[in-house]
Amino acid sequence: MQHYLPDEAYFIGEGYKSRDWFNQAVRAVVECVMPLADRYEAAPLPASSSGPVPEDRMERRGKVPRDPVRRASFSRELLDWLQQPEGTLRQATLNLYRGERRLLVRSLGLPGVLTCTSAEFELVRSCWEKRGFPLDLYYPASEQRVVVDPLPYLGSVILKARRLGPIRWRNRQVREIEALRAQLPTEKRRHERFVDACDQFGSALLLRIAELEEPGKNSDQAHILALRKLYLDMRRCA
């Protein structure tokens, strides 16, 4: 049994085409996995986490029809219901089970992780290929690579761990990465820059406090105290 991951290069990266393409790709994956499943749990994610969940967005769960015609109709209706609130299947929860095994798992938006045998994986990806989608929409989790690369950030360069699927690994721009790595500031330079920024911010805080304490102003004392505390906290961090 293996885990298979959706390749982000298709779903959120440079290969991402449109919301419609995303929805159709997810539909193909779900409808191709559905024949292996015997039960499901599903719910559209609410647009807002506040307030009661509308009745039409309550979780559904139950058995997957075994009859192919009924199953196909059930899959279309379920996916239409999941897509309807926000117009995208990205905002949906769907778990598919085969016995106690989770075949497709996604609790915070689709697409989800597949757990199946290599034979089952070949079956479902052959299915979505026949629908016009790339065979490598998903890949074995064992092929995911974790790298630490330099990235531009707020006018500087930082190091960040990245998880790359096969497509992004193949397209990784090594020369650009190494050029960025050469721009990484030393920790000493980073600290000096931080202290300089804190000095400037500290001056701005002191100026604002002085402005609020000018004679004749009815300034909020709680606000002034908050600014003084912010100044002291900032100086301790610098």
C-alpha atoms as a printed R data frame, in Angstrom:
    type eleno elety resid chain resno       x      y       z
1   ATOM     1    CA   MET     A     1   0.000  0.000   0.000
2   ATOM     2    CA   GLN     A     2   1.326  3.425  -0.940
3   ATOM     3    CA   HIS     A     3   0.361  7.077  -0.598
4   ATOM     4    CA   TYR     A     4   0.040  9.121  -3.785
5   ATOM     5    CA   LEU     A     5   0.099 12.926  -3.797
6   ATOM     6    CA   PRO     A     6  -1.432 15.454  -6.203
7   ATOM     7    CA   ASP     A     7   1.340 17.232  -8.064
8   ATOM     8    CA   GLU     A     8   1.131 20.908  -7.128
9   ATOM     9    CA   ALA     A     9   2.623 21.873 -10.467
10  ATOM    10    CA   TYR     A    10  -0.778 21.052 -11.961
11  ATOM    11    CA   PHE     A    11  -3.079 22.209  -9.207
12  ATOM    12    CA   ILE     A    12  -1.521 25.436  -7.897
13  ATOM    13    CA   GLY     A    13   1.739 25.959  -9.768
14  ATOM    14    CA   GLU     A    14   2.909 26.820 -13.234
15  ATOM    15    CA   GLY     A    15   0.734 24.100 -14.794
16  ATOM    16    CA   TYR     A    16  -2.460 25.457 -13.213
17  ATOM    17    CA   LYS     A    17  -4.761 26.589 -15.990
18  ATOM    18    CA   SER     A    18  -8.084 27.802 -14.597
19  ATOM    19    CA   ARG     A    19 -10.739 27.162 -11.984
20  ATOM    20    CA   ASP     A    20 -12.712 25.171 -14.563
21  ATOM    21    CA   TRP     A    21  -9.691 22.994 -15.390
22  ATOM    22    CA   PHE     A    22  -9.079 22.438 -11.673
23  ATOM    23    CA   ASN     A    23 -12.694 21.396 -11.083
24  ATOM    24    CA   GLN     A    24 -12.706 19.044 -14.057
25  ATOM    25    CA   ALA     A    25  -9.384 17.462 -13.026
26  ATOM    26    CA   VAL     A    26 -10.616 16.867  -9.468
27  ATOM    27    CA   ARG     A    27 -13.876 15.424 -10.816
28  ATOM    28    CA   ALA     A    28 -11.911 13.021 -12.993
29  ATOM    29    CA   VAL     A    29  -9.800 11.868 -10.034
30  ATOM    30    CA   VAL     A    30 -12.809 11.389  -7.740
31  ATOM    31    CA   GLU     A    31 -14.938  9.641 -10.359
32  ATOM    32    CA   CYS     A    32 -12.054  7.307 -11.224
33  ATOM    33    CA   VAL     A    33 -11.438  6.423  -7.558
34  ATOM    34    CA   MET     A    34 -15.137  6.070  -6.701
35  ATOM    35    CA   PRO     A    35 -15.516  2.503  -8.120
36  ATOM    36    CA   LEU     A    36 -12.982  1.309  -5.509
37  ATOM    37    CA   ALA     A    37 -14.886  2.896  -2.613
38  ATOM    38    CA   ASP     A    38 -17.771  1.547  -0.573
39  ATOM    39    CA   ARG     A    39 -18.544  4.593   1.622
40  ATOM    40    CA   TYR     A    40 -17.886  8.307   1.816
41  ATOM    41    CA   GLU     A    41 -17.874 11.456   3.982
42  ATOM    42    CA   ALA     A    42 -18.306 14.851   2.318
43  ATOM    43    CA   ALA     A    43 -19.084 18.492   3.019
44  ATOM    44    CA   PRO     A    44 -18.583 21.845   1.288
45  ATOM    45    CA   LEU     A    45 -16.345 24.126   3.330
46  ATOM    46    CA   PRO     A    46 -18.222 27.222   4.513
47  ATOM    47    CA   ALA     A    47 -17.210 30.607   3.139
48  ATOM    48    CA   SER     A    48 -16.917 31.815   6.731
49  ATOM    49    CA   SER     A    49 -16.128 29.920   9.915
50  ATOM    50    CA   SER     A    50 -18.426 32.176  11.952
51  ATOM    51    CA   GLY     A    51 -22.103 31.498  12.505
52  ATOM    52    CA   PRO     A    52 -24.115 28.302  12.116
53  ATOM    53    CA   VAL     A    53 -23.506 25.994   9.158
54  ATOM    54    CA   PRO     A    54 -26.378 26.245   6.640
55  ATOM    55    CA   GLU     A    55 -28.443 23.077   6.376
56  ATOM    56    CA   ASP     A    56 -27.484 22.570   2.733
57  ATOM    57    CA   ARG     A    57 -23.787 22.511   3.750
58  ATOM    58    CA   MET     A    58 -24.144 19.904   6.483
59  ATOM    59    CA   GLU     A    59 -21.878 16.864   6.188
60  ATOM    60    CA   ARG     A    60 -23.134 13.919   4.174
61  ATOM    61    CA   ARG     A    61 -21.978 10.375   4.704
62  ATOM    62    CA   GLY     A    62 -23.110  6.966   3.552
63  ATOM    63    CA   LYS     A    63 -22.546  4.097   1.162
64  ATOM    64    CA   VAL     A    64 -21.314  4.383  -2.408
65  ATOM    65    CA   PRO     A    65 -23.690  2.629  -4.844
66  ATOM    66    CA   ARG     A    66 -22.261 -0.549  -6.329
67  ATOM    67    CA   ASP     A    67 -24.282 -0.418  -9.549
68  ATOM    68    CA   PRO     A    68 -22.120  1.429 -12.142
69  ATOM    69    CA   VAL     A    69 -24.991  3.531 -13.527
70  ATOM    70    CA   ARG     A    70 -26.238  4.570 -10.081
71  ATOM    71    CA   ARG     A    71 -22.659  5.191  -8.927
72  ATOM    72    CA   ALA     A    72 -21.942  7.499 -11.877
73  ATOM    73    CA   SER     A    73 -25.110  9.490 -11.185
74  ATOM    74    CA   PHE     A    74 -24.308  9.602  -7.456
75  ATOM    75    CA   SER     A    75 -20.758 10.872  -8.139
76  ATOM    76    CA   ARG     A    76 -21.976 13.678 -10.403
77  ATOM    77    CA   GLU     A    77 -24.621 14.791  -7.897
78  ATOM    78    CA   LEU     A    78 -22.179 14.687  -4.978
79  ATOM    79    CA   LEU     A    79 -19.527 16.705  -6.822
80  ATOM    80    CA   ASP     A    80 -22.110 19.234  -8.030
81  ATOM    81    CA   TRP     A    81 -23.211 19.712  -4.406
82  ATOM    82    CA   LEU     A    82 -19.605 20.117  -3.185
83  ATOM    83    CA   GLN     A    83 -18.784 22.622  -5.927
84  ATOM    84    CA   GLN     A    84 -21.953 24.710  -5.770
85  ATOM    85    CA   PRO     A    85 -21.376 26.970  -2.702
86  ATOM    86    CA   GLU     A    86 -18.090 28.553  -3.838
87  ATOM    87    CA   GLY     A    87 -17.939 27.479  -7.476
88  ATOM    88    CA   THR     A    88 -14.825 25.392  -6.847
89  ATOM    89    CA   LEU     A    89 -13.994 21.937  -5.511
90  ATOM    90    CA   ARG     A    90 -10.965 23.438  -3.791
91  ATOM    91    CA   GLN     A    91 -13.338 24.405  -0.962
92  ATOM    92    CA   ALA     A    92 -14.599 20.908  -0.182
93  ATOM    93    CA   THR     A    93 -14.067 17.988   2.165
94  ATOM    94    CA   LEU     A    94 -14.219 14.461   0.762
95  ATOM    95    CA   ASN     A    95 -13.035 11.155   2.200
96  ATOM    96    CA   LEU     A    96 -13.571  7.888   0.325
97  ATOM    97    CA   TYR     A    97 -13.207  4.534   2.089
98  ATOM    98    CA   ARG     A    98 -12.794  0.903   1.122
99  ATOM    99    CA   GLY     A    99 -13.599 -0.984   4.306
100 ATOM   100    CA   GLU     A   100 -11.514  0.689   7.010
101 ATOM   101    CA   ARG     A   101  -8.957  1.981   4.519
102 ATOM   102    CA   ARG     A   102  -9.098  5.583   3.395
103 ATOM   103    CA   LEU     A   103  -8.716  5.634  -0.371
104 ATOM   104    CA   LEU     A   104  -8.999  9.396  -0.822
105 ATOM   105    CA   VAL     A   105  -8.442 11.776   2.077
106 ATOM   106    CA   ARG     A   106  -8.906 15.516   2.101
107 ATOM   107    CA   SER     A   107 -10.272 17.356   5.105
108 ATOM   108    CA   LEU     A   108  -9.510 20.934   4.010
109 ATOM   109    CA   GLY     A   109 -10.157 21.171   0.298
110 ATOM   110    CA   LEU     A   110  -9.520 18.991  -2.713
111 ATOM   111    CA   PRO     A   111  -7.549 17.390  -4.323
112 ATOM   112    CA   GLY     A   112  -6.756 14.759  -1.710
113 ATOM   113    CA   VAL     A   113  -4.162 12.106  -0.951
114 ATOM   114    CA   LEU     A   114  -4.698  8.643  -2.440
115 ATOM   115    CA   THR     A   115  -3.872  5.479  -0.503
116 ATOM   116    CA   CYS     A   116  -3.971  2.377  -2.666
117 ATOM   117    CA   THR     A   117  -2.003 -0.475  -4.141
118 ATOM   118    CA   SER     A   118   0.174  0.078  -7.178
119 ATOM   119    CA   ALA     A   119  -2.339 -1.933  -9.256
120 ATOM   120    CA   GLU     A   120  -5.210  0.270  -8.087
121 ATOM   121    CA   PHE     A   121  -3.187  3.382  -8.838
122 ATOM   122    CA   GLU     A   122  -2.477  2.217 -12.371
123 ATOM   123    CA   LEU     A   123  -6.192  1.579 -12.806
124 ATOM   124    CA   VAL     A   124  -7.347  5.004 -11.636
125 ATOM   125    CA   ARG     A   125  -4.697  7.017 -13.468
126 ATOM   126    CA   SER     A   126  -5.427  5.123 -16.680
127 ATOM   127    CA   CYS     A   127  -9.052  6.133 -16.100
128 ATOM   128    CA   TRP     A   128  -8.302  9.862 -15.793
129 ATOM   129    CA   GLU     A   129  -5.896  9.728 -18.738
130 ATOM   130    CA   LYS     A   130  -8.791  8.469 -20.896
131 ATOM   131    CA   ARG     A   131 -10.644 11.612 -19.808
132 ATOM   132    CA   GLY     A   132  -7.861 13.800 -21.156
133 ATOM   133    CA   PHE     A   133  -5.791 14.458 -18.024
134 ATOM   134    CA   PRO     A   134  -2.046 13.773 -17.596
135 ATOM   135    CA   LEU     A   135  -0.961 10.441 -16.144
136 ATOM   136    CA   ASP     A   136   1.287 12.274 -13.697
137 ATOM   137    CA   LEU     A   137  -1.467 14.293 -11.991
138 ATOM   138    CA   TYR     A   138  -0.471 12.226  -8.939
139 ATOM   139    CA   TYR     A   139   2.851 10.666  -7.969
140 ATOM   140    CA   PRO     A   140   4.105  8.251  -5.264
141 ATOM   141    CA   ALA     A   141   4.774 10.096  -1.994
142 ATOM   142    CA   SER     A   142   8.160  8.368  -1.860
143 ATOM   143    CA   GLU     A   143   9.211 10.483  -4.867
144 ATOM   144    CA   GLN     A   144   8.644 13.778  -3.080
145 ATOM   145    CA   ARG     A   145  11.881 15.643  -2.377
146 ATOM   146    CA   VAL     A   146  12.490 18.084   0.472
147 ATOM   147    CA   VAL     A   147  15.047 20.779  -0.331
148 ATOM   148    CA   VAL     A   148  16.219 23.953   1.398
149 ATOM   149    CA   ASP     A   149  16.401 26.734  -1.168
150 ATOM   150    CA   PRO     A   150  17.018 30.486  -0.985
151 ATOM   151    CA   LEU     A   151  13.974 32.632  -1.758
152 ATOM   152    CA   PRO     A   152  13.525 36.404  -2.173
153 ATOM   153    CA   TYR     A   153  11.602 37.814   0.790
154 ATOM   154    CA   LEU     A   154  10.793 41.426   1.694
155 ATOM   155    CA   GLY     A   155  13.814 42.826  -0.066
156 ATOM   156    CA   SER     A   156  16.242 40.196   1.217
157 ATOM   157    CA   VAL     A   157  16.923 36.489   0.745
158 ATOM   158    CA   ILE     A   158  15.975 33.730   3.186
159 ATOM   159    CA   LEU     A   159  16.251 29.938   3.270
160 ATOM   160    CA   LYS     A   160  13.058 27.906   3.176
161 ATOM   161    CA   ALA     A   161  12.288 24.194   3.104
162 ATOM   162    CA   ARG     A   162  10.259 23.195   0.042
163 ATOM   163    CA   ARG     A   163   8.503 19.943  -0.821
164 ATOM   164    CA   LEU     A   164   8.810 19.241  -4.533
165 ATOM   165    CA   GLY     A   165   6.978 16.761  -6.678
166 ATOM   166    CA   PRO     A   166   8.647 15.237  -9.746
167 ATOM   167    CA   ILE     A   167   7.620 18.042 -12.115
168 ATOM   168    CA   ARG     A   168   8.897 20.859  -9.924
169 ATOM   169    CA   TRP     A   169  12.062 18.895  -9.205
170 ATOM   170    CA   ARG     A   170  12.731 18.504 -12.940
171 ATOM   171    CA   ASN     A   171  12.024 22.197 -13.545
172 ATOM   172    CA   ARG     A   172  14.067 23.452 -10.590
173 ATOM   173    CA   GLN     A   173  16.233 26.311 -11.836
174 ATOM   174    CA   VAL     A   174  19.600 25.427 -10.284
175 ATOM   175    CA   ARG     A   175  21.502 28.418 -11.685
176 ATOM   176    CA   GLU     A   176  18.926 30.906 -10.400
177 ATOM   177    CA   ILE     A   177  18.884 29.164  -7.027
178 ATOM   178    CA   GLU     A   178  22.665 29.304  -6.691
179 ATOM   179    CA   ALA     A   179  22.686 32.966  -7.737
180 ATOM   180    CA   LEU     A   180  20.211 33.691  -4.941
181 ATOM   181    CA   ARG     A   181  22.246 31.604  -2.503
182 ATOM   182    CA   ALA     A   182  25.228 33.849  -3.216
183 ATOM   183    CA   GLN     A   183  23.107 36.835  -2.119
184 ATOM   184    CA   LEU     A   184  22.317 35.383   1.305
185 ATOM   185    CA   PRO     A   185  23.422 37.944   3.905
186 ATOM   186    CA   THR     A   186  25.516 36.783   6.831
187 ATOM   187    CA   GLU     A   187  23.807 36.446  10.203
188 ATOM   188    CA   LYS     A   188  25.903 39.408  11.427
189 ATOM   189    CA   ARG     A   189  24.610 41.578   8.577
190 ATOM   190    CA   ARG     A   190  21.037 40.421   9.252
191 ATOM   191    CA   HIS     A   191  21.314 41.390  12.905
192 ATOM   192    CA   GLU     A   192  22.791 44.792  12.052
193 ATOM   193    CA   ARG     A   193  19.977 45.471   9.595
194 ATOM   194    CA   PHE     A   194  17.399 44.449  12.196
195 ATOM   195    CA   VAL     A   195  18.920 46.745  14.839
196 ATOM   196    CA   ASP     A   196  18.962 49.646  12.360
197 ATOM   197    CA   ALA     A   197  15.291 49.048  11.530
198 ATOM   198    CA   CYS     A   198  14.429 48.875  15.241
199 ATOM   199    CA   ASP     A   199  16.241 52.188  15.833
200 ATOM   200    CA   GLN     A   200  14.162 53.827  13.114
201 ATOM   201    CA   PHE     A   201  10.953 52.315  14.427
202 ATOM   202    CA   GLY     A   202  11.873 53.307  17.985
203 ATOM   203    CA   SER     A   203  12.360 56.902  16.892
204 ATOM   204    CA   ALA     A   204   8.964 56.844  15.175
205 ATOM   205    CA   LEU     A   205   7.342 55.496  18.354
206 ATOM   206    CA   LEU     A   206   8.945 58.134  20.578
207 ATOM   207    CA   LEU     A   207   7.912 60.880  18.165
208 ATOM   208    CA   ARG     A   208   4.315 59.666  18.116
209 ATOM   209    CA   ILE     A   209   4.203 59.456  21.925
210 ATOM   210    CA   ALA     A   210   5.517 63.017  22.170
211 ATOM   211    CA   GLU     A   211   2.901 64.205  19.665
212 ATOM   212    CA   LEU     A   212   0.087 62.596  21.644
213 ATOM   213    CA   GLU     A   213   1.338 64.200  24.891
214 ATOM   214    CA   GLU     A   214   1.341 67.744  23.512
215 ATOM   215    CA   PRO     A   215  -0.443 70.264  25.772
216 ATOM   216    CA   GLY     A   216  -4.125 70.658  25.059
217 ATOM   217    CA   LYS     A   217  -4.593 67.198  23.547
218 ATOM   218    CA   ASN     A   218  -7.096 64.825  25.058
219 ATOM   219    CA   SER     A   219  -5.204 61.712  24.007
220 ATOM   220    CA   ASP     A   220  -6.187 58.189  24.977
221 ATOM   221    CA   GLN     A   221  -3.819 57.309  27.829
222 ATOM   222    CA   ALA     A   222  -4.279 53.584  27.240
223 ATOM   223    CA   HIS     A   223  -3.049 54.094  23.675
224 ATOM   224    CA   ILE     A   224   0.007 56.011  24.891
225 ATOM   225    CA   LEU     A   225   0.789 53.281  27.433
226 ATOM   226    CA   ALA     A   226   0.466 50.666  24.681
227 ATOM   227    CA   LEU     A   227   2.964 52.602  22.537
228 ATOM   228    CA   ARG     A   228   5.389 52.863  25.472
229 ATOM   229    CA   LYS     A   229   5.100 49.119  26.081
230 ATOM   230    CA   LEU     A   230   5.659 48.417  22.388
231 ATOM   231    CA   TYR     A   231   8.795 50.578  22.494
232 ATOM   232    CA   LEU     A   232  10.199 48.739  25.542
233 ATOM   233    CA   ASP     A   233   9.366 45.313  24.078
234 ATOM   234    CA   MET     A   234  10.998 46.261  20.786
235 ATOM   235    CA   ARG     A   235  14.173 47.474  22.509
236 ATOM   236    CA   ARG     A   236  14.423 44.181  24.410
237 ATOM   237    CA   CYS     A   237  14.196 42.253  21.131
238 ATOM   238    CA   ALA     A   238  16.812 44.355  19.404
